[in-house]
Amino acid sequence: MDSVEPKGQYAIIWSGNTDRNRIYVSYTSDFVNVTSPQVFFDPGFSVIDGHMEVGVNGYNYLYYKNEKDFKLYGTKSATLSPGSFNSNTYTTGYGAPFTGSHTEAAIVIKSITSNTWWLWGDSYNPVNAVFYAWQSNDITTNSWKALDKKLYNAPLNAKHATIVPITGTEYNSLISKCGAPAWNRLKAYNLPEKYVRHSNSDCLIASAPFDPTADMQWKIVQGLADPNGVSFESVNSPGSYLRHSNYILYLQKDDGSTSFDQDATFYKKTGFSDSTWTSFSSYNFPDRYIRSINSKLQIDPITSSSTDIDKQSATFLICY
């Protein structure tokens, strides 16, 4: 029989393990004195990482990781009583779109301006801390649609994250008070889970996260050869820039020469594959654009008549 939650107290939902993983609850009214834990959710197999949404059209929703297939599921209950969610899972599993993936740390968040919901999941295996997202207009149904990774950017170094919605006014106030980051990342259009990075002197695109993460952070500065252009200075190797040599991009220390400045200067152009993204033409080879081939970066001729694949490989998003 389900036990009943105490009234007028806060519930602390957490994952714990005795013989297997379950989701537990403890109650408190002052965050000093806490009740002994009791099982909150136990569907008969190991589960972790509960996230609650309370009071949606008369129901409460709990999203969790199923440890049998390593995917995210949602269950619901008309009450908040421990045990009341046990047999009410109403969704199919949601996880990273490849065999053997582990997706955990469910986050459910609702837009503050519309009826749009998002479900976020944190990949654990085979690559740790890669986020996936799904969208729905109705949390009460099994109608989550996977979002294209082009549409979102997970924060750098995030793991088991929490999302707090804020208004545009609040966002602008935070930027005004704290400032924006002094660096950017460059996201690849054709492989939107990948970002431009350097590895020793090589320049390539690679899946995030990777260590050190500063290898994919760039200061986009005034062009070394033309103030109307831009140059890309490495955050963790100050004074070193992306420059091309024999059409291949490398990270090299600025030697102060005219040729280096020219090789390290590019012009921001409207993205070939998306007008809200950016393509970068070379200062001294204006018909050539930064692009990726087999994850390596080089400059190649790209025109309006180039193939879609070529255009996509030469399109990037400037983001954080």
C-alpha positions as CSV (number, residue, x, y, z in Angstrom):
1,M,0.0,0.0,0.0
2,D,1.3,3.5,-0.9
3,S,2.5,5.6,2.0
4,V,1.4,9.2,2.2
5,E,3.7,12.2,1.9
6,P,3.7,14.6,4.9
7,K,1.9,17.9,4.3
8,G,3.6,21.3,4.5
9,Q,7.1,20.0,4.0
10,Y,9.7,19.9,1.3
11,A,10.5,16.6,-0.4
12,I,14.1,15.8,-1.2
13,I,14.2,13.2,-4.0
14,W,17.5,11.3,-4.5
15,S,19.0,8.1,-5.9
16,G,20.3,5.5,-3.6
17,N,21.4,1.9,-3.5
18,T,20.9,-1.0,-1.2
19,D,20.7,-4.2,-3.2
20,R,19.9,-2.1,-6.3
21,N,19.2,1.5,-7.3
22,R,16.0,3.1,-6.3
23,I,14.7,6.7,-6.0
24,Y,14.2,7.7,-2.3
25,V,12.6,10.6,-0.6
26,S,13.3,12.5,2.7
27,Y,11.2,15.3,4.1
28,T,12.1,18.5,5.8
29,S,10.5,21.8,6.8
30,D,13.8,23.7,7.6
31,F,16.6,21.9,5.7
32,V,18.2,21.2,9.0
33,N,16.1,18.4,10.3
34,V,15.4,15.6,7.7
35,T,13.3,12.5,8.0
36,S,14.7,9.0,7.5
37,P,14.6,8.0,3.9
38,Q,11.9,6.0,2.4
39,V,11.5,4.5,-1.1
40,F,9.7,7.0,-3.3
41,F,9.9,5.1,-6.7
42,D,10.6,1.5,-7.3
43,P,9.2,-0.1,-10.5
44,G,10.9,-3.4,-9.7
45,F,14.2,-2.8,-11.4
46,S,17.1,-0.3,-10.9
47,V,16.3,3.3,-11.5
48,I,18.2,6.6,-10.9
49,D,18.2,10.3,-11.5
50,G,14.6,11.4,-10.8
51,H,13.3,14.8,-12.0
52,M,9.8,16.0,-10.9
53,E,7.3,18.3,-12.5
54,V,4.4,18.9,-10.1
55,G,0.8,19.9,-10.7
56,V,0.4,19.7,-14.5
57,N,-3.3,19.3,-15.3
58,G,-3.9,17.4,-12.1
59,Y,-1.0,15.1,-12.4
60,N,2.6,14.9,-11.2
61,Y,5.4,13.7,-13.5
62,L,8.6,11.9,-12.6
63,Y,11.3,11.3,-15.3
64,Y,14.1,8.9,-14.6
65,K,16.8,6.7,-16.0
66,N,15.9,3.0,-16.5
67,E,19.0,1.0,-15.6
68,K,17.8,-2.0,-17.8
69,D,18.1,-0.2,-21.1
70,F,19.8,3.0,-20.0
71,K,17.1,5.3,-21.4
72,L,14.9,8.0,-20.0
73,Y,11.2,7.4,-19.1
74,G,8.3,9.3,-17.6
75,T,5.8,8.1,-15.0
76,K,2.9,10.0,-13.5
77,S,0.7,10.0,-10.4
78,A,-2.3,12.0,-9.2
79,T,-0.6,12.2,-5.8
80,L,2.9,12.7,-4.5
81,S,2.7,9.7,-2.2
82,P,5.8,7.4,-2.2
83,G,5.0,4.3,-4.3
84,S,2.3,6.0,-6.3
85,F,4.5,6.4,-9.4
86,N,5.6,2.7,-9.5
87,S,3.3,1.3,-12.2
88,N,2.4,4.4,-14.2
89,T,5.2,4.7,-16.7
90,Y,3.6,6.2,-19.8
91,T,6.5,6.8,-22.2
92,T,8.7,4.7,-24.4
93,G,12.5,5.1,-23.7
94,Y,14.4,8.1,-24.9
95,G,18.2,8.0,-25.4
96,A,21.1,8.7,-27.6
97,P,20.5,7.4,-31.1
98,F,23.2,4.6,-31.2
99,T,23.5,1.1,-29.8
100,G,25.0,0.7,-26.4
101,S,24.4,4.3,-25.3
102,H,23.7,5.3,-21.7
103,T,21.5,8.4,-21.2
104,E,20.8,9.7,-17.7
105,A,20.2,12.8,-15.6
106,A,16.8,13.7,-17.0
107,I,15.8,17.3,-17.0
108,V,12.3,18.4,-17.9
109,I,11.7,22.1,-18.5
110,K,8.8,24.2,-19.8
111,S,9.0,27.4,-21.8
112,I,7.9,30.4,-19.9
113,T,6.4,31.9,-23.0
114,S,4.6,28.9,-24.7
115,N,3.4,25.4,-24.1
116,T,6.7,23.9,-25.3
117,W,8.4,21.3,-23.1
118,W,12.0,20.0,-23.4
119,L,13.5,16.8,-22.1
120,W,17.3,16.8,-21.7
121,G,19.4,13.8,-21.2
122,D,23.1,13.5,-20.4
123,S,25.1,10.8,-22.2
124,Y,27.2,8.6,-20.0
125,N,28.5,6.0,-22.5
126,P,30.3,5.7,-24.9
127,V,31.1,9.5,-24.7
128,N,30.5,11.1,-21.3
129,A,28.7,14.5,-20.8
130,V,27.2,14.8,-24.3
131,F,23.6,16.2,-24.1
132,Y,20.6,15.1,-26.1
133,A,17.3,17.0,-26.2
134,W,13.7,16.2,-27.1
135,Q,10.7,18.6,-27.5
136,S,7.0,18.2,-27.0
137,N,3.9,20.4,-26.7
138,D,2.3,18.0,-24.3
139,I,4.1,16.4,-21.3
140,T,1.0,14.3,-20.7
141,T,1.5,12.1,-23.8
142,N,4.3,10.1,-25.2
143,S,5.1,12.6,-27.9
144,W,8.8,13.7,-27.5
145,K,10.6,14.5,-30.7
146,A,14.4,14.4,-30.9
147,L,15.9,17.8,-31.6
148,D,18.6,18.3,-34.2
149,K,21.9,19.2,-32.5
150,K,22.1,22.2,-34.7
151,L,19.4,23.8,-32.6
152,Y,21.0,23.7,-29.2
153,N,24.4,24.0,-27.5
154,A,25.0,22.3,-24.2
155,P,27.1,24.4,-21.8
156,L,30.8,23.8,-21.7
157,N,31.8,21.2,-19.0
158,A,28.2,20.5,-18.0
159,K,27.4,17.2,-16.3
160,H,24.2,16.3,-14.5
161,A,23.0,19.8,-15.2
162,T,20.0,21.8,-13.9
163,I,18.1,24.3,-16.0
164,V,16.4,27.4,-14.6
165,P,14.3,29.4,-17.0
166,I,14.9,33.1,-17.1
167,T,13.3,35.9,-19.1
168,G,15.1,37.9,-21.8
169,T,15.2,40.9,-19.4
170,E,16.9,38.7,-16.7
171,Y,19.4,37.4,-19.3
172,N,20.3,40.9,-20.4
173,S,20.7,42.0,-16.8
174,L,23.1,39.1,-16.2
175,I,25.2,40.0,-19.3
176,S,25.2,43.6,-18.2
177,K,26.4,42.7,-14.7
178,C,28.8,39.8,-15.4
179,G,29.7,40.3,-19.1
180,A,29.7,37.7,-21.9
181,P,32.5,35.1,-22.2
182,A,35.6,36.5,-23.8
183,W,35.8,33.4,-26.0
184,N,33.6,31.4,-28.5
185,R,33.3,28.0,-29.9
186,L,32.9,27.2,-33.6
187,K,30.3,24.5,-34.2
188,A,30.3,22.4,-37.4
189,Y,27.1,22.5,-39.4
190,N,27.6,19.1,-41.0
191,L,28.5,17.4,-37.7
192,P,26.8,19.5,-35.1
193,E,28.1,17.5,-32.2
194,K,31.6,18.6,-33.2
195,Y,33.5,21.9,-32.7
196,V,36.7,23.4,-34.1
197,R,39.7,22.6,-31.9
198,H,43.4,22.4,-31.9
199,S,45.5,19.3,-31.0
200,N,49.1,20.3,-30.7
201,S,49.5,22.2,-34.0
202,D,46.8,20.4,-35.9
203,C,43.3,22.0,-36.4
204,L,40.3,19.8,-36.7
205,I,36.7,19.3,-35.6
206,A,36.0,16.9,-32.7
207,S,33.2,15.8,-30.5
208,A,32.7,17.7,-27.3
209,P,33.6,17.2,-24.5
210,F,37.3,16.5,-24.7
211,D,40.2,17.4,-22.6
212,P,41.5,20.0,-22.3
213,T,38.2,21.7,-23.2
214,A,40.1,25.0,-23.7
215,D,41.4,23.5,-27.0
216,M,38.1,24.4,-28.5
217,Q,37.9,27.9,-27.1
218,W,38.8,30.8,-29.4
219,K,39.1,34.6,-29.1
220,I,37.7,36.0,-32.3
221,V,39.8,39.2,-32.7
222,Q,40.3,41.9,-35.3
223,G,42.0,40.5,-38.3
224,L,45.8,40.6,-38.2
225,A,46.0,41.7,-41.8
226,D,42.7,43.7,-42.1
227,P,40.6,45.1,-39.3
228,N,37.5,44.3,-41.4
229,G,38.4,40.6,-41.0
230,V,38.8,38.3,-38.1
231,S,41.6,36.1,-36.7
232,F,41.2,33.2,-34.3
233,E,43.5,33.3,-31.2
234,S,43.7,30.2,-29.0
235,V,42.6,30.7,-25.4
236,N,45.0,28.3,-23.9
237,S,47.9,29.2,-26.3
238,P,47.8,33.1,-26.3
239,G,49.5,34.6,-29.3
240,S,48.9,31.5,-31.4
241,Y,46.3,31.7,-34.2
242,L,44.6,29.5,-36.8
243,R,46.6,30.0,-40.1
244,H,46.8,28.2,-43.3
245,S,49.9,26.8,-44.9
246,N,49.6,24.9,-48.2
247,Y,45.8,25.3,-47.7
248,I,45.9,23.3,-44.5
249,L,45.0,25.0,-41.2
250,Y,47.4,24.8,-38.2
251,L,47.7,26.5,-34.9
252,Q,51.0,28.5,-34.9
253,K,52.6,31.3,-32.9
254,D,52.4,34.7,-34.5
255,D,55.9,35.4,-35.9
256,G,55.0,39.0,-36.7
257,S,55.5,38.6,-40.5
258,T,53.1,39.9,-43.1
259,S,52.6,36.5,-44.6
260,F,51.5,35.1,-41.2
261,D,49.1,37.9,-40.7
262,Q,47.6,37.3,-44.1
263,D,47.4,33.5,-43.6
264,A,45.6,34.1,-40.2
265,T,43.0,36.5,-41.4
266,F,39.5,35.5,-42.6
267,Y,36.2,37.3,-43.5
268,K,32.9,36.4,-42.0
269,K,30.3,35.6,-44.7
270,T,26.7,34.5,-44.6
271,G,26.7,30.7,-44.0
272,F,26.5,28.6,-47.2
273,S,24.0,26.2,-45.6
274,D,22.2,28.4,-43.2
275,S,22.0,32.2,-43.3
276,T,22.1,32.4,-39.5
277,W,25.4,30.6,-39.4
278,T,28.8,31.8,-40.8
279,S,31.3,30.8,-43.5
280,F,34.9,32.1,-43.4
281,S,36.8,33.1,-46.5
282,S,40.5,33.4,-46.6
283,Y,42.1,36.9,-46.8
284,N,44.8,36.0,-49.4
285,F,42.7,33.3,-51.2
286,P,39.2,34.9,-51.2
287,D,37.7,32.1,-53.2
288,R,38.7,29.6,-50.6
289,Y,36.8,28.9,-47.3
290,I,37.5,27.2,-44.1
291,R,36.0,23.7,-44.3
292,S,36.4,20.2,-42.8
293,I,37.3,17.1,-44.7
294,N,37.6,13.9,-42.6
295,S,37.5,16.1,-39.5
296,K,40.6,18.1,-40.6
297,L,40.4,21.8,-41.4
298,Q,41.7,23.3,-44.6
299,I,40.7,26.1,-47.1
300,D,39.1,25.1,-50.4
301,P,37.2,26.8,-53.2
302,I,33.5,26.9,-52.3
303,T,30.9,28.6,-54.6
304,S,27.1,28.8,-54.8
305,S,27.3,25.9,-57.3
306,S,29.3,23.7,-55.0
307,T,27.7,20.5,-53.7
308,D,25.5,20.6,-50.5
309,I,28.1,18.5,-48.8
310,D,30.9,20.9,-49.6
311,K,28.7,23.9,-48.4
312,Q,27.8,22.2,-45.2
313,S,31.4,21.4,-44.4
314,A,32.2,25.1,-44.8
315,T,29.4,26.4,-42.5
316,F,29.9,27.1,-38.8
317,L,28.0,28.5,-35.8
318,I,29.8,31.0,-33.6
319,C,28.6,30.0,-30.1
320,Y,29.7,29.5,-26.5
